[in-house]
Amino acid sequence: MVRNHIFATTITAENHEDSSIDWRISELKGGNLIDKQANLPDIVRQQCLSIVNYFRLNYPSIDFIKDPHRRYFSLELNPNGQWAWIEQIVGYPIRDAIIDTLLAE
């Protein structure tokens, strides 16, 4: 996220049974990862916006998992998460959003 802009991305691991717990396991074992832009349900978007505004964060990362019933579970709220690799792989304009936010202050 950058302020009120949400750059949702799904990361799906292929070929490794262990990856249902953590996609990084698949990556460590040389598996393929599929990263793509995603749309969050409205309620999840509103919850993200609420917590970011509550803590007055400019560009946090919020990690989720989605269970087989399509329920979202938040794992962490990182106040300054890594974002460059998402921008490079998926093509979101995250850097530009951060620059615009900083220049607006």
PyRosetta script that sets phi, psi and omega in degrees:
from pyrosetta import init, pose_from_sequence

init()
pose = pose_from_sequence("MVRNHIFATTITAENHEDSSIDWRISELKGGNLIDKQANLPDIVRQQCLSIVNYFRLNYPSIDFIKDPHRRYFSLELNPNGQWAWIEQIVGYPIRDAIIDTLLAE")
pose.set_psi(1, 149.0)
pose.set_omega(1, 168.9)
pose.set_phi(2, -132.2)
pose.set_psi(2, 107.4)
pose.set_omega(2, -172.0)
pose.set_phi(3, 50.5)
pose.set_psi(3, -112.6)
pose.set_omega(3, -177.3)
pose.set_phi(4, -98.4)
pose.set_psi(4, 9.3)
pose.set_omega(4, 178.5)
pose.set_phi(5, -97.1)
pose.set_psi(5, 125.8)
pose.set_omega(5, -179.1)
pose.set_phi(6, -106.4)
pose.set_psi(6, 124.1)
pose.set_omega(6, 178.4)
pose.set_phi(7, -111.9)
pose.set_psi(7, 73.2)
pose.set_omega(7, -175.5)
pose.set_phi(8, -73.7)
pose.set_psi(8, 137.5)
pose.set_omega(8, -178.4)
pose.set_phi(9, -138.9)
pose.set_psi(9, 136.1)
pose.set_omega(9, 172.9)
pose.set_phi(10, -100.0)
pose.set_psi(10, 142.8)
pose.set_omega(10, 175.2)
pose.set_phi(11, -123.1)
pose.set_psi(11, 116.3)
pose.set_omega(11, -178.6)
pose.set_phi(12, -118.4)
pose.set_psi(12, 128.9)
pose.set_omega(12, 178.4)
pose.set_phi(13, -95.5)
pose.set_psi(13, 140.3)
pose.set_omega(13, 177.7)
pose.set_phi(14, -112.4)
pose.set_psi(14, 154.5)
pose.set_omega(14, 166.6)
pose.set_phi(15, 74.3)
pose.set_psi(15, 4.0)
pose.set_omega(15, 179.6)
pose.set_phi(16, -134.6)
pose.set_psi(16, 122.4)
pose.set_omega(16, -179.9)
pose.set_phi(17, -59.3)
pose.set_psi(17, -38.2)
pose.set_omega(17, -178.7)
pose.set_phi(18, -64.1)
pose.set_psi(18, -20.2)
pose.set_omega(18, -172.7)
pose.set_phi(19, -71.2)
pose.set_psi(19, -10.8)
pose.set_omega(19, 176.7)
pose.set_phi(20, -68.3)
pose.set_psi(20, -19.9)
pose.set_omega(20, 177.5)
pose.set_phi(21, -89.3)
pose.set_psi(21, -43.0)
pose.set_omega(21, -176.8)
pose.set_phi(22, -155.8)
pose.set_psi(22, 119.4)
pose.set_omega(22, -177.1)
pose.set_phi(23, -61.6)
pose.set_psi(23, -23.3)
pose.set_omega(23, -179.2)
pose.set_phi(24, -66.1)
pose.set_psi(24, -25.1)
pose.set_omega(24, 176.9)
pose.set_phi(25, -62.8)
pose.set_psi(25, -46.0)
pose.set_omega(25, 178.4)
pose.set_phi(26, -60.7)
pose.set_psi(26, -42.8)
pose.set_omega(26, -179.8)
pose.set_phi(27, -61.9)
pose.set_psi(27, -42.4)
pose.set_omega(27, 178.9)
pose.set_phi(28, -63.5)
pose.set_psi(28, -30.8)
pose.set_omega(28, -178.8)
pose.set_phi(29, -91.5)
pose.set_psi(29, 10.2)
pose.set_omega(29, 177.2)
pose.set_phi(30, 81.8)
pose.set_psi(30, 16.7)
pose.set_omega(30, 179.8)
pose.set_phi(31, -76.5)
pose.set_psi(31, 166.9)
pose.set_omega(31, 178.5)
pose.set_phi(32, -87.4)
pose.set_psi(32, 140.5)
pose.set_omega(32, 173.7)
pose.set_phi(33, -115.1)
pose.set_psi(33, 140.9)
pose.set_omega(33, 175.3)
pose.set_phi(34, -113.6)
pose.set_psi(34, 116.1)
pose.set_omega(34, 179.3)
pose.set_phi(35, -111.7)
pose.set_psi(35, 129.6)
pose.set_omega(35, 178.6)
pose.set_phi(36, -152.2)
pose.set_psi(36, 157.3)
pose.set_omega(36, 176.9)
pose.set_phi(37, -63.3)
pose.set_psi(37, 147.7)
pose.set_omega(37, -176.3)
pose.set_phi(38, -138.6)
pose.set_psi(38, 162.7)
pose.set_omega(38, 173.1)
pose.set_phi(39, -114.2)
pose.set_psi(39, 128.0)
pose.set_omega(39, 176.8)
pose.set_phi(40, -88.3)
pose.set_psi(40, 149.0)
pose.set_omega(40, 172.5)
pose.set_phi(41, -59.0)
pose.set_psi(41, 150.0)
pose.set_omega(41, -177.2)
pose.set_phi(42, -53.7)
pose.set_psi(42, -41.4)
pose.set_omega(42, -178.2)
pose.set_phi(43, -64.5)
pose.set_psi(43, -38.5)
pose.set_omega(43, 178.6)
pose.set_phi(44, -68.8)
pose.set_psi(44, -40.5)
pose.set_omega(44, 176.8)
pose.set_phi(45, -59.2)
pose.set_psi(45, -46.1)
pose.set_omega(45, -179.1)
pose.set_phi(46, -64.7)
pose.set_psi(46, -38.4)
pose.set_omega(46, 178.0)
pose.set_phi(47, -65.6)
pose.set_psi(47, -40.3)
pose.set_omega(47, 176.5)
pose.set_phi(48, -61.4)
pose.set_psi(48, -48.0)
pose.set_omega(48, 179.6)
pose.set_phi(49, -61.3)
pose.set_psi(49, -40.5)
pose.set_omega(49, -179.5)
pose.set_phi(50, -63.2)
pose.set_psi(50, -46.6)
pose.set_omega(50, -177.0)
pose.set_phi(51, -71.1)
pose.set_psi(51, -36.2)
pose.set_omega(51, 177.9)
pose.set_phi(52, -66.0)
pose.set_psi(52, -42.2)
pose.set_omega(52, 177.6)
pose.set_phi(53, -68.1)
pose.set_psi(53, -37.6)
pose.set_omega(53, 179.3)
pose.set_phi(54, -60.2)
pose.set_psi(54, -44.2)
pose.set_omega(54, -178.8)
pose.set_phi(55, -89.6)
pose.set_psi(55, -0.8)
pose.set_omega(55, 178.3)
pose.set_phi(56, 56.3)
pose.set_psi(56, 49.1)
pose.set_omega(56, -179.0)
pose.set_phi(57, -95.0)
pose.set_psi(57, 144.5)
pose.set_omega(57, -179.7)
pose.set_phi(58, -91.3)
pose.set_psi(58, -43.8)
pose.set_omega(58, 179.0)
pose.set_phi(59, -148.8)
pose.set_psi(59, 75.1)
pose.set_omega(59, 177.7)
pose.set_phi(60, -86.2)
pose.set_psi(60, 165.3)
pose.set_omega(60, 169.4)
pose.set_phi(61, -115.1)
pose.set_psi(61, 136.0)
pose.set_omega(61, 177.4)
pose.set_phi(62, -121.3)
pose.set_psi(62, 121.1)
pose.set_omega(62, -179.3)
pose.set_phi(63, -99.5)
pose.set_psi(63, 135.8)
pose.set_omega(63, 179.3)
pose.set_phi(64, -128.9)
pose.set_psi(64, 159.5)
pose.set_omega(64, 161.9)
pose.set_phi(65, -122.2)
pose.set_psi(65, 153.4)
pose.set_omega(65, 177.7)
pose.set_phi(66, -121.3)
pose.set_psi(66, 124.8)
pose.set_omega(66, -177.6)
pose.set_phi(67, -81.9)
pose.set_psi(67, 174.1)
pose.set_omega(67, -179.0)
pose.set_phi(68, -59.6)
pose.set_psi(68, -18.9)
pose.set_omega(68, 178.3)
pose.set_phi(69, -92.4)
pose.set_psi(69, 10.9)
pose.set_omega(69, 178.3)
pose.set_phi(70, 66.8)
pose.set_psi(70, 24.8)
pose.set_omega(70, 174.2)
pose.set_phi(71, -89.0)
pose.set_psi(71, 139.8)
pose.set_omega(71, -179.5)
pose.set_phi(72, -98.0)
pose.set_psi(72, 137.0)
pose.set_omega(72, 176.5)
pose.set_phi(73, -126.8)
pose.set_psi(73, 125.4)
pose.set_omega(73, 179.4)
pose.set_phi(74, -79.1)
pose.set_psi(74, 132.5)
pose.set_omega(74, 178.4)
pose.set_phi(75, -97.6)
pose.set_psi(75, -40.4)
pose.set_omega(75, -179.1)
pose.set_phi(76, -163.2)
pose.set_psi(76, 158.6)
pose.set_omega(76, 171.4)
pose.set_phi(77, -120.8)
pose.set_psi(77, 108.7)
pose.set_omega(77, -178.7)
pose.set_phi(78, -99.8)
pose.set_psi(78, 116.9)
pose.set_omega(78, -174.9)
pose.set_phi(79, -66.3)
pose.set_psi(79, -14.7)
pose.set_omega(79, 178.3)
pose.set_phi(80, -150.5)
pose.set_psi(80, 66.8)
pose.set_omega(80, -174.2)
pose.set_phi(81, -77.0)
pose.set_psi(81, 167.6)
pose.set_omega(81, 176.9)
pose.set_phi(82, -73.7)
pose.set_psi(82, 134.5)
pose.set_omega(82, -176.8)
pose.set_phi(83, -135.5)
pose.set_psi(83, -21.5)
pose.set_omega(83, -173.0)
pose.set_phi(84, -61.0)
pose.set_psi(84, -38.4)
pose.set_omega(84, -178.8)
pose.set_phi(85, -67.5)
pose.set_psi(85, -33.7)
pose.set_omega(85, 176.3)
pose.set_phi(86, -66.3)
pose.set_psi(86, -44.8)
pose.set_omega(86, 179.3)
pose.set_phi(87, -59.2)
pose.set_psi(87, -44.2)
pose.set_omega(87, -177.9)
pose.set_phi(88, -65.7)
pose.set_psi(88, -41.5)
pose.set_omega(88, -175.4)
pose.set_phi(89, -80.3)
pose.set_psi(89, -43.9)
pose.set_omega(89, -171.1)
pose.set_phi(90, -96.0)
pose.set_psi(90, -26.2)
pose.set_omega(90, 176.5)
pose.set_phi(91, 94.3)
pose.set_psi(91, 14.4)
pose.set_omega(91, 176.1)
pose.set_phi(92, -70.4)
pose.set_psi(92, 147.8)
pose.set_omega(92, 177.3)
pose.set_phi(93, -87.4)
pose.set_psi(93, 56.6)
pose.set_omega(93, -174.9)
pose.set_phi(94, -67.7)
pose.set_psi(94, -44.9)
pose.set_omega(94, 179.6)
pose.set_phi(95, -56.8)
pose.set_psi(95, -45.8)
pose.set_omega(95, -179.9)
pose.set_phi(96, -63.4)
pose.set_psi(96, -38.3)
pose.set_omega(96, 177.9)
pose.set_phi(97, -64.8)
pose.set_psi(97, -38.9)
pose.set_omega(97, 177.3)
pose.set_phi(98, -65.5)
pose.set_psi(98, -44.6)
pose.set_omega(98, 179.0)
pose.set_phi(99, -60.2)
pose.set_psi(99, -46.9)
pose.set_omega(99, 179.2)
pose.set_phi(100, -59.9)
pose.set_psi(100, -40.5)
pose.set_omega(100, 179.5)
pose.set_phi(101, -64.3)
pose.set_psi(101, -44.9)
pose.set_omega(101, -179.7)
pose.set_phi(102, -66.6)
pose.set_psi(102, -38.9)
pose.set_omega(102, 179.9)
pose.set_phi(103, -71.1)
pose.set_psi(103, -24.8)
pose.set_omega(103, -178.5)
pose.set_phi(104, -77.6)
pose.set_psi(104, -15.0)
pose.set_omega(104, -176.7)
pose.set_phi(105, -83.6)
pose.dump_pdb("model.pdb")
